[in-house]
Amino acid sequence: RRKQTEKTAQKLHRMYSSLSETNAASLRAVSVESLYHSVCDAAIKGGKFAVCTIFAIDKTQHLRAVAFAGEHGPGLLDVSIPIEPSAAFPLLCGEESVAVLLFYSFDIGTFDAEVVELLQSMADNVSFALENFSNEKKRLEAERVLQENEERFRSLTHLSSDFFWEMNDSFLI
């Protein structure tokens, strides 16, 4: 009984460590791709998983592996993964699911309620980081459009041969 309690405590410690590592990866990531790879590496490093993979929806509306970590990651496209010893969590950007975070374990019973809750927290944190990347991209695009409009306005005013006069309240020019 004591050994089982210690084993459970170690598993939870590894999971919390993995969650912490994922949060740190979310803060350090400079792109969506680097975020995905860091999250997979952190999950394998801290958790008791054989494989962690992120599948993203491509232009043809198919799920494709975009990042992986673990023993069998590179051959993932050729492998059929059974449902039972795996756990999948959608990654959201806004209200849209843009990817799936998938964990696979060789051991049955790995995904108990506590582990699933921690993994859901991990997926929520990754979704938050994806939302931040999206917002930054929108901000940069708005800034670019504003700068183009300002340049267009400046060129129009410089090319104009009209005079502009200002008058004060006393109608003095």
Contacts in CASP RR format, 6 or more apart in sequence:
PFRMAT RR
TARGET T0000
AUTHOR 0000-0000-0000
METHOD contacts of the structure
MODEL  1
RRKQTEKTAQKLHRMYSSLSETNAASLRAVSVESLYHSVCDAAIKGGKFA
VCTIFAIDKTQHLRAVAFAGEHGPGLLDVSIPIEPSAAFPLLCGEESVAV
LLFYSFDIGTFDAEVVELLQSMADNVSFALENFSNEKKRLEAERVLQENE
ERFRSLTHLSSDFFWEMNDSFLI
11 47 0 8 1.000
11 48 0 8 1.000
11 115 0 8 1.000
12 114 0 8 1.000
12 115 0 8 1.000
12 118 0 8 1.000
14 46 0 8 1.000
14 47 0 8 1.000
14 48 0 8 1.000
15 46 0 8 1.000
15 47 0 8 1.000
15 114 0 8 1.000
15 115 0 8 1.000
15 118 0 8 1.000
15 119 0 8 1.000
16 118 0 8 1.000
17 46 0 8 1.000
17 47 0 8 1.000
18 42 0 8 1.000
18 43 0 8 1.000
18 45 0 8 1.000
18 46 0 8 1.000
18 47 0 8 1.000
18 118 0 8 1.000
18 122 0 8 1.000
19 118 0 8 1.000
19 121 0 8 1.000
19 122 0 8 1.000
19 125 0 8 1.000
21 42 0 8 1.000
21 45 0 8 1.000
21 46 0 8 1.000
22 38 0 8 1.000
22 39 0 8 1.000
22 42 0 8 1.000
22 43 0 8 1.000
22 122 0 8 1.000
22 125 0 8 1.000
22 126 0 8 1.000
23 125 0 8 1.000
24 42 0 8 1.000
25 35 0 8 1.000
25 38 0 8 1.000
25 39 0 8 1.000
25 41 0 8 1.000
25 42 0 8 1.000
26 35 0 8 1.000
26 38 0 8 1.000
26 39 0 8 1.000
26 125 0 8 1.000
26 126 0 8 1.000
26 128 0 8 1.000
26 129 0 8 1.000
27 129 0 8 1.000
28 38 0 8 1.000
29 35 0 8 1.000
29 38 0 8 1.000
29 129 0 8 1.000
29 133 0 8 1.000
31 133 0 8 1.000
32 130 0 8 1.000
32 133 0 8 1.000
33 66 0 8 1.000
33 67 0 8 1.000
35 126 0 8 1.000
35 129 0 8 1.000
35 130 0 8 1.000
35 133 0 8 1.000
36 54 0 8 1.000
36 56 0 8 1.000
36 66 0 8 1.000
36 67 0 8 1.000
36 99 0 8 1.000
37 67 0 8 1.000
37 69 0 8 1.000
39 52 0 8 1.000
39 54 0 8 1.000
39 67 0 8 1.000
39 101 0 8 1.000
39 122 0 8 1.000
39 126 0 8 1.000
40 52 0 8 1.000
40 53 0 8 1.000
40 54 0 8 1.000
40 67 0 8 1.000
40 68 0 8 1.000
40 69 0 8 1.000
40 70 0 8 1.000
41 69 0 8 1.000
43 49 0 8 1.000
43 52 0 8 1.000
43 69 0 8 1.000
43 103 0 8 1.000
43 122 0 8 1.000
44 51 0 8 1.000
44 52 0 8 1.000
44 69 0 8 1.000
44 70 0 8 1.000
45 69 0 8 1.000
48 105 0 8 1.000
48 107 0 8 1.000
48 110 0 8 1.000
49 70 0 8 1.000
49 103 0 8 1.000
49 104 0 8 1.000
49 105 0 8 1.000
49 110 0 8 1.000
50 70 0 8 1.000
50 71 0 8 1.000
50 72 0 8 1.000
50 104 0 8 1.000
50 105 0 8 1.000
50 106 0 8 1.000
51 68 0 8 1.000
51 69 0 8 1.000
51 70 0 8 1.000
51 71 0 8 1.000
51 72 0 8 1.000
51 73 0 8 1.000
51 76 0 8 1.000
51 102 0 8 1.000
51 103 0 8 1.000
51 104 0 8 1.000
52 68 0 8 1.000
52 69 0 8 1.000
52 70 0 8 1.000
52 101 0 8 1.000
52 102 0 8 1.000
52 103 0 8 1.000
52 104 0 8 1.000
53 65 0 8 1.000
53 67 0 8 1.000
53 68 0 8 1.000
53 69 0 8 1.000
53 73 0 8 1.000
53 76 0 8 1.000
53 101 0 8 1.000
53 102 0 8 1.000
53 104 0 8 1.000
54 65 0 8 1.000
54 66 0 8 1.000
54 67 0 8 1.000
54 68 0 8 1.000
54 91 0 8 1.000
54 99 0 8 1.000
54 100 0 8 1.000
54 101 0 8 1.000
54 102 0 8 1.000
55 63 0 8 1.000
55 64 0 8 1.000
55 65 0 8 1.000
55 66 0 8 1.000
55 99 0 8 1.000
55 100 0 8 1.000
55 102 0 8 1.000
56 63 0 8 1.000
56 64 0 8 1.000
56 66 0 8 1.000
56 98 0 8 1.000
56 99 0 8 1.000
56 100 0 8 1.000
57 63 0 8 1.000
57 97 0 8 1.000
57 98 0 8 1.000
57 99 0 8 1.000
58 64 0 8 1.000
63 100 0 8 1.000
65 73 0 8 1.000
65 76 0 8 1.000
65 77 0 8 1.000
66 99 0 8 1.000
68 74 0 8 1.000
68 76 0 8 1.000
72 79 0 8 1.000
81 102 0 8 1.000
81 104 0 8 1.000
84 108 0 8 1.000
85 104 0 8 1.000
85 105 0 8 1.000
85 106 0 8 1.000
85 107 0 8 1.000
85 108 0 8 1.000
85 109 0 8 1.000
85 110 0 8 1.000
85 111 0 8 1.000
86 102 0 8 1.000
86 103 0 8 1.000
86 104 0 8 1.000
86 105 0 8 1.000
86 111 0 8 1.000
87 102 0 8 1.000
87 103 0 8 1.000
87 111 0 8 1.000
87 115 0 8 1.000
87 116 0 8 1.000
87 119 0 8 1.000
88 100 0 8 1.000
88 101 0 8 1.000
88 102 0 8 1.000
88 103 0 8 1.000
89 100 0 8 1.000
89 101 0 8 1.000
89 102 0 8 1.000
89 119 0 8 1.000
89 120 0 8 1.000
89 122 0 8 1.000
89 123 0 8 1.000
90 97 0 8 1.000
90 99 0 8 1.000
90 100 0 8 1.000
90 101 0 8 1.000
90 123 0 8 1.000
91 97 0 8 1.000
91 98 0 8 1.000
91 99 0 8 1.000
91 100 0 8 1.000
91 101 0 8 1.000
91 123 0 8 1.000
91 126 0 8 1.000
91 127 0 8 1.000
91 130 0 8 1.000
92 98 0 8 1.000
92 127 0 8 1.000
92 130 0 8 1.000
92 131 0 8 1.000
93 127 0 8 1.000
93 130 0 8 1.000
93 131 0 8 1.000
93 134 0 8 1.000
94 131 0 8 1.000
94 134 0 8 1.000
98 130 0 8 1.000
99 130 0 8 1.000
101 119 0 8 1.000
101 122 0 8 1.000
101 123 0 8 1.000
101 126 0 8 1.000
103 111 0 8 1.000
103 119 0 8 1.000
105 111 0 8 1.000
111 119 0 8 1.000
165 173 0 8 1.000
166 173 0 8 1.000
167 173 0 8 1.000
END
